[in-house]
Amino acid sequence: MPAPGSADHGGLNSSRVRDRMVDRVRELGVRDPRVLDAMRSVPRHLFVDEALASRAYEDTALPIGHGQTISQPYIVARIAELALEGIADPRAARLLEVGTGCGYAAAVMAQLFGDVVSIERLRALHDRARENLRPLRLPNLRLVFGDGNRGVAAGAPYDAIVAAAAGDELPPAWIEQLKPGGRIVAPVGALHQQLIVAIKDASGRVQKTGKEAVRFVPLRGGVG
């Protein structure tokens, strides 16, 4: 069935196209059926430039302008899977995404978590994500324009925080806004980046575990 408010886009709304993408994500190691269903339900072609629409369901990152990319489907799914671990009832949980970009990952997260807040520092991308997401009518997703390094204090505390840009360290605001027992899934590093999971204990200390090598755009401060 075509996505809400979308045209056929040359067959890209076909469930077979998304099924092939999901099969590839599964082959790469993502097993959580909730994540695979979410990936299948979100029409990725609505979030890429029309000139690149024919490549929307390839397992690759694609440019979205302003030096940014829409993340590889496997990476979106892997981050979602890691964010879900240890959360008993995701539909009652709140997640913060840092780096809205074109809005695709936020749409996937909104299928999985009860409340999603997504912050973007570039006004052009924030506005674009809002337009991209409008046809999907996701009442549990809120977009914020601002500096992601500072998190979004108004929505805290969060059960999980995920990021689509890599800093040298986790910003203190993220740790402060995370619930005890909550987790951060984010790339860390400059030349050599690693996807990490950081879990906050009851005393406020954070234990970090490295997962796999990744490549993300750098985490920047301020707005533009």
N, C-alpha and C positions, 0 to 999 in steps of 0.2 A: 504494500500500500504506500502511495506517495507520502512523504513527510507533510505535516500540516503547513498549508500555505505555499507549497512548492510545486513547481511544474515537474515534468518527467525528466528533464535535463538529459535527453539522449539515452535513456535507460539506466542512469545512475541511481534512480530510486529503486531499482530491482533488488529484491532481497538477496538474490544470488550474488550480486556484486559485493554486498557487505558480508555475506557468508564466507566468501573466499578470503576476505581480509581477516575475519575472525579465525578462520582455519589456520592462517599463517601465524597469527598471534598465539594461538594454542600450540602450534608446533614449536614456537620459540620458548614455551615454558609457562605461559600464564594458564592457570587451571581453574581459577575461581569462576563458577558458572554465573554468578551475579555480574562479574566484570565482563565476561564474554557477552552476556545478554545486553548489557549497557552499551558495549561497543557496537553491537548489531543494531541497536535501536536508534542511534544518533547518525543522521545523514552527513557524513564528513564533507561531501562535495559542496554543501551550503556554506562552508567555512573557508574555501580556497578561492583564489581568483578564477574567473571563468576560463581564462586561457589555460589553466592548469587542472581544470575539472576532470579531464580524462585520466589524470594520475591520482585522483583523490583517494582511491582505495589501495594504492601501492603502500607497502610498508616502508615509507620513507618520510623524512621531514621535507616540507615545501616552504618556499619563501612567501611571506605575507606582507612584505614591505617594511620600511623603517629598520632594516637590519635584523628583523625578527623572523621566526619560522613557526609553522604549525608542527607540533612534535610528531615524530614517528608513531603510528598506532600502537606498536608494541610497547613503547615507553609510556604512553598514556595509560595503557592497560596495566603495566607493571607497577607504576606508581599507585594506581587505584587499588590494586591487589594488596600492596604493602600497607596502604593507608587503612584498609579494612581489617587487617589482622588485629586481633585483640579487642575489637569493638563488638560487644555483645549484640547491640541493636542499632545498626547503622541508620535506620530510618528515624531514630530518635537522637542522632548525633549531628553535631555541627562541624563543618569543615571550612577552613580558609585556604583559598588558592592564591598564591602570589604569582602574578604574571598571567593575566587573562588572555593576552594575545588576541587571536581572532574569536575566542570563545568556545572552541571545540572541546577542550578538556573540561571546561566548566560544565558544559552540557552533559558530558559523560558522568562527571562527579554528581551532578544533580539527579541522575538516575539511581544513585547508590546511597546518598546521604540525605538526611531529613532537611537540613538547611545548609546551603552553600553560599559563602561570601567570596567573591573574586575581585582582586584589586589589580589595577593596571596603571602604570606611571605615564604612558604615552597617550595623550588625549585622542589622537587619531585612531589608535587601536581600540581604546575604550569605546569610542563612538561606533567603530566598525563592529565590534563584538555585540554591542546593543542591537544593531541592525540585524546581524546574523542570527541572533538568538530570538528575536521577536516572533518569528513564525512558530517556534517550538513551544511558546507559552509555558515557561517553567516557573511556577509561582514560588518555588522554594530556592530560587537563585537570585542573589542580589549582586549587582556590579557596583564597584566603587572606583573612582578615579583618585589616585594618590600614590605616595611613595611606599612600595611594598616592603621596604626594609623596616618600616614602622608598624607593619601589620595593620589590623583594623580593630582598635581597642573597643569600639562600640559594639562589636559582635562577640567579644571574648566573654568567657573562656571557650576555647575550641577543643574538640575531641581529637582533631587531626589538622595538621597544616601541611600543605604540599606546595612545592615551588617548581617553576619552569625556567629558572635561571640560576646560575652557579655563583656563589660567593666564596671567599676564602674561609669564612666561618659562618655559623648560623647567627643571624642578628639577635641580639638580646631581647628585642621586643617580641619575637616569635616565641621564645622560651617563656617569657613572662605571660603571654596570652594563651599558653597551652594549659589545659587541665592537667592536674596530677594523674599519671597513668596514660596521658595522651601521647601522640607520636607525631614527629615531623618526618616527612619523606622529602628529601631535597638533594640536588647535586651540590657537591662541595669541592672546591679546588680551582686552580687557575690553569696551569699547563696540563695537568693530569687530573681530570675530574672523576669523582666517584659518587654514585648514588648511595646515600646513607639513610638509615632509620635511626632517629634519636628519640628515646623514650624518657619522659620526665617522671621521676619518682615522687613520693609524697613529700620529701624534703626539698624538692625543687631542683635536685641534681639531675643531670642528663647523661644517659648512657648511649653512646653512638656505636652503630654496627655498620660496617661497609658491606655493600651488596654487589655492585658491578660497576665496571668502567662505563662512563657515559660522556656525551658531548652536548653541552647546552650553551646558549648565549650567556654572557656575564650578567650577574646581578648588579644593577646600578641604582644609585639613590636619586632623590629628587624627582621632578616631574618634567615632562616635555610635550 
